[in-house]
Amino acid sequence: MSDSAFFCALTHEGVLAVRGSDASKFLQGQLTCNLNYLDTHTSSLGARCTPKGRMQSSFRIVSQGDGCLLAMASELLDLQLADLKKYAVFSKATLTDESAHWARFGIQEGAAGLAQLGIELPAEAHAVVRQEGALFIRVSPGRAEAWLPAEHAEAFRARLAAVLPQGPLDAWLLGQVRAGIGQVFGPTHELFIPQMLNLQAVGGVSFKKGCYTGQEIVARMQYLGKLKRRQYRLALAEGDLPAPGTPLFSPVHASAVGEVVLAAGAPAGIELLAVLQGDAAEQGEIHLGAPDGPRLTVLDLPYELDRDREIQR
C-alpha cells in the first residue's frame, strides 16, 4: 500500500489551539516558523524550542477562526500547553487542547478521489483549501490531510470510503519518512535542534522573522556553526520497528552516533528517518540498537540542503 491511494485516521496526533486577539503575536515570539506567512490558503511546519534551541515539539500549524491550530504528537500536547501557558499570561491568548473537537485524516495519492468529492488541492506544499468548516492541506507531493470538526467526522469518513480504500497509519507514516519530514515524539523531546531534523529545508524555520525562544542558538547554527548531526533516511532489511530515540552505532565512533526519529514498515522491510553524525553516514556502516545490531542502508532524501536558499525565509 506504500505507493497506492488510501486514507487513514491520524490517531497519533492531537490538536493544540491558541485563540484570541494576540494569538498570532504571541506565537510569533515562541515558534520557529513565521506566522506572517500564514493565511487562509497557507499552512506551515514549525517547532517550539527551549532557550537552548532544543525542540520541545514539532507540528503543522494552520490558521482557524480567531487563532491557530497546531497538530503534534499526542504525548507532547500537555507538556506544550503547560510550557506555553507560562508565557501567555500577559497576552490576550487562550491555549487549549482541542483534540476532541477535530478529526484528522491522511490521504495518499487521493487527488482523483477528492476531486469526486468536489475538493481540488493545489500542488504546492503547505497549501490549504477550506470547505464548509473543513481544512484540506497539501503536506507533500501526493499526500494531503483533511481536518474536520469532530461532528462531521463520520459523514466525511463515509464519503472518503466511497472513493478510496482505508489503510493503516503505518502506511501513512512511511509516506512521511519518504518525504523526509521528521517529527518530535515523547522519547526525542528536547533532543534535537531544528536543523538536525532538516526542518529549515522543509519550510519550518524562518531566519528573517526576528526573535523567538531559542532563536539565537538556531540562527547561530545556520550562519556560523558546522552542523555535525542531521537527518538521514535509511532502510532496514528486517526486524522489529524501532521506536523513536533508538540509538544507532558505527565503527567510526565508540559510542552512539545518532537516534531514530521516525520508522515505518515498507514492502522490503523498514524505512526510517534518523539523526546521524555526518562522518558516520559517509562511512556507511550504521547499526541499529547496538554496535553489532542490524545494519542499515543510507537512502536518498527528496530534497537537498541549501543554506543560501534556506536563510531567505
Helices and strands as residue ranges (DSSP letters): E 6-9, E 13-19, H 23-28, G 35-37, E 44-49, E 55-64, E 67-73, G 74-76, H 77-87, E 94-97, G 99-101, E 102-108, H 111-116, E 128-131, E 134-140, E 143-149, G 150-152, H 153-163, H 169-179, G 186-188, G 194-197, G 199-202, H 215-223, E 229-236, E 247-249, E 258-266, E 269-277, H 278-283, E 286-288, E 295-299, H 307-310
